[in-house]
Amino acid sequence: MTFRIVLEYDPQAGSFSAVCPELPGCASAGDTEEEARQNIEEAIRLYLPPGELTLAENAKLVEVTIG
């Protein structure tokens, strides 16, 4: 999947914030733009962990990547 992120530089803090608008509350920060980007990617992964599934005996589980 592809998510949009909003990066903003805060001159008072001297760091970058990163927010994913599609995932409420999913935010991070970093001292550099690149660090903020890496941190928000990790935050998104933690926000969307795979859930536990109980499958029927005849069911098949597959994964699909979008984007």
C-alpha positions in Angstrom: 0.0 0.0 0.0 1.0 3.6 -0.4 0.4 6.1 2.3 0.8 9.9 2.1 2.9 11.5 4.8 3.1 15.2 5.8 6.6 16.4 6.7 7.0 19.7 8.5 10.1 21.4 9.8 9.8 23.0 13.2 12.5 25.7 13.5 11.9 26.1 17.3 12.5 22.3 17.9 15.1 22.1 15.1 13.5 18.8 13.9 11.0 17.4 11.4 7.5 16.0 12.2 5.9 13.3 10.1 2.2 12.5 10.1 0.2 10.0 8.1 -3.3 11.6 7.5 -4.9 8.3 6.5 -4.0 6.7 9.9 -5.3 8.9 12.8 -2.7 9.3 15.5 0.1 7.8 13.4 2.9 10.3 13.7 6.7 10.5 14.3 9.6 12.9 14.1 13.3 13.0 13.4 16.3 15.4 13.5 16.5 15.3 9.7 13.9 14.9 6.9 15.3 11.4 6.1 15.1 10.3 9.7 11.5 11.5 10.0 10.6 9.6 6.8 12.3 6.4 8.2 10.6 6.8 11.6 7.1 7.3 10.1 7.6 4.2 7.9 8.3 2.3 11.1 5.3 3.9 12.8 3.0 2.8 10.0 4.2 -0.8 10.2 3.5 -0.8 13.9 0.1 0.8 13.4 -0.9 -1.9 10.9 0.3 -5.2 12.3 -1.3 -8.3 11.0 -4.1 -9.5 13.2 -4.7 -13.0 14.5 -7.0 -15.0 12.3 -9.0 -18.2 12.9 -9.4 -19.9 9.5 -11.7 -22.7 8.5 -10.0 -26.0 7.7 -10.6 -25.5 3.9 -9.6 -21.8 3.9 -6.4 -20.6 2.3 -4.5 -17.5 3.5 -2.7 -15.3 0.9 -1.2 -11.8 1.0 -1.8 -9.1 -1.5 0.4 -6.0 -2.0 -1.3 -2.8 -3.3 0.8 -0.2 -5.0 
